[in-house]
Amino acid sequence: MGYDHRIAVIHSATAQLTALTGTPPRQIDEPGGGVRIETDVTDALIGQWPRLLAVLDLGATYGLTDTPTGQIAWLRFDLGEGPRP
């Protein structure tokens, strides 16, 4: 199996979010070949907003979701039928 740039970017985003938050983000495999990575938004993370936004921008799409317990920042990668990270 050869090098897959998409998987490398997913690993990079995961590592950067872990460094920013101190906790590994959640990774969810989505139907149709997508991967979503999400992390809880804390006050400390808001203080690093430019760095967080740079990581989120690595995804095909990204956003914030309100939940009963706070906000979640997420980014999504489209992998199609390709290899999984």
C-alpha positions as CSV (number, residue, x, y, z in Angstrom):
1,M,0.0,0.0,0.0
2,G,1.4,3.4,-0.9
3,Y,1.3,6.7,0.8
4,D,-2.1,8.3,1.1
5,H,-2.0,12.1,1.6
6,R,-5.6,12.1,3.0
7,I,-4.7,9.7,5.8
8,A,-1.6,11.7,6.6
9,V,-3.7,14.8,7.0
10,I,-6.1,13.0,9.3
11,H,-3.3,11.9,11.5
12,S,-1.8,15.4,11.5
13,A,-5.2,16.9,12.5
14,T,-5.6,14.3,15.2
15,A,-2.1,15.0,16.6
16,Q,-2.6,18.8,16.5
17,L,-6.0,18.6,18.3
18,T,-4.4,16.3,20.9
19,A,-1.6,18.9,21.4
20,L,-4.1,21.8,21.7
21,T,-6.6,20.0,24.1
22,G,-4.4,17.5,25.9
23,T,-7.0,14.8,25.0
24,P,-7.2,12.7,21.8
25,P,-10.2,13.8,19.7
26,R,-13.0,11.4,18.9
27,Q,-12.9,9.9,15.4
28,I,-16.2,8.7,13.8
29,D,-16.3,6.7,10.6
30,E,-19.3,7.9,8.6
31,P,-21.4,6.1,6.1
32,G,-20.2,6.7,2.5
33,G,-16.6,6.8,3.4
34,G,-16.2,9.9,5.5
35,V,-14.3,10.4,8.7
36,R,-15.3,13.1,11.2
37,I,-13.0,14.2,14.0
38,E,-14.5,16.1,16.9
39,T,-13.3,17.7,20.2
40,D,-15.0,19.5,23.0
41,V,-14.6,23.3,22.9
42,T,-13.2,24.5,26.3
43,D,-12.3,28.0,27.5
44,A,-8.7,27.1,27.1
45,L,-9.3,26.0,23.5
46,I,-11.2,29.2,22.7
47,G,-8.0,31.1,23.8
48,Q,-6.2,29.3,21.0
49,W,-8.8,30.0,18.4
50,P,-6.4,30.8,15.5
51,R,-4.6,27.5,16.0
52,L,-7.9,25.6,16.3
53,L,-9.2,27.2,13.1
54,A,-6.0,26.3,11.2
55,V,-6.5,22.6,12.2
56,L,-10.2,22.7,11.4
57,D,-9.4,24.1,7.9
58,L,-7.6,20.9,7.1
59,G,-10.9,19.1,6.7
60,A,-13.2,19.1,3.6
61,T,-15.8,20.7,5.9
62,Y,-15.8,21.9,9.5
63,G,-18.0,23.6,12.0
64,L,-19.2,23.9,15.6
65,T,-22.2,22.1,17.1
66,D,-24.1,23.1,20.2
67,T,-24.9,20.2,22.6
68,P,-26.6,20.2,26.0
69,T,-23.1,20.1,27.6
70,G,-21.3,22.6,25.5
71,Q,-19.9,23.0,22.0
72,I,-18.1,20.5,19.8
73,A,-15.7,21.5,17.1
74,W,-15.6,19.1,14.2
75,L,-13.9,18.5,10.8
76,R,-14.8,16.0,8.2
77,F,-12.7,14.2,5.6
78,D,-14.1,12.5,2.5
79,L,-12.3,9.2,1.9
80,G,-14.8,7.5,-0.4
81,E,-13.9,3.8,-0.6
82,G,-10.2,4.4,0.1
83,P,-8.2,3.2,3.0
84,R,-9.0,4.0,6.6
85,P,-6.7,5.8,9.1
